[in-house]
Every structure is written in C-alpha cells, then in structure tokens.
Amino acid sequence: MSQRKKWVGMIAGAVLVVTALACNFGLSQQRPDFPTPPAFATENPYFEVPRVTLEEAKAAFDNGSAVFVDTRFGISYADKHIPGALLIPVAELESRMDELDPDQWIITYCT
C-alpha cells in the first residue's frame, strides 16, 4: 500500500471537524445546506460547525490549501499522522490558538 493511500485512509477514518477554531475565527456561519439542529444538538456544542467531507479533505491535502491539526496525544501522533500536520492536543487548543493563522483553512482530526 502506498504512503499516500495510507494517509488518505487515515483521513477517511478521521472525524474531520473544524472545532473551536472555526468558532473563534468566525467560520461557523450557518451553511444553507446545513440541517436544522436536532433535539440532541444541545448536548453537542459544536453541532453548527461545518463538517469536512473526505473529498474536501483529500483535495485540500493534495493541493496544500489547508492546515491539518492532529488533536490527539503525542504518542498517537508519533505513531502515525498526516504528513505536515501540526500536533495540538485538544486540551491545548484554546491556549495555542495564536499558533494558527485565522486566514487559513484549518482542518482538525483526532484519529
């Protein structure tokens, strides 16, 4: 299996979510095609954050149009990660926001 296919598979298995970054950088506008939040949305504070499809993530990876942020622990990152991805564990996101450019498309993943 090629190295690129491994990364595409990793992206496919990832839950790609633009999390608190989108909220803090004003990217969480309601998309016209985004569904009305269901009743459980009150339990998920990031329901309104747009999800990134596998196709969008792969295209962004292929053309270098996004910054990928791995939000797992360092040991998982050391084992495998998307080439060029930054390691910012989810618990550190808020305190390390200044390391990210708000003008770039930031895609977070955790698997």
FENMOHU-V705774 format. One line per field, one symbol per residue. phi: phi as a letter, one per 20 degrees, with the letter a starting at -180 (. if undefined). psi: psi as a letter, one per 40 degrees, with the letter a starting at -180 (. if undefined). burial: # if it has 24 or more other C-alpha atoms within 12 Angstrom, else .. Layout:
# FENMOHU-V705774
phi = ???
psi = ???
burial = ???
This chain:
# FENMOHU-V705774
phi = .ffffffffffffeeeceeggfffdmdegffgeeffgfgfffedfdgfffedfgffffffffdmecdecedefgfffffbbfgnfedcggfdgffdgfedefeefddebcb
psi = hiddddddddddeihhhgbdddddefefihidehihhideddegefdehhihidddddddddefeihhhheaiddddddiihheiihgideeddeedeeiheeihhhiie.
burial = ......##.##..#########........................######.#..##..#....#######....#...###.######..#......#....#######
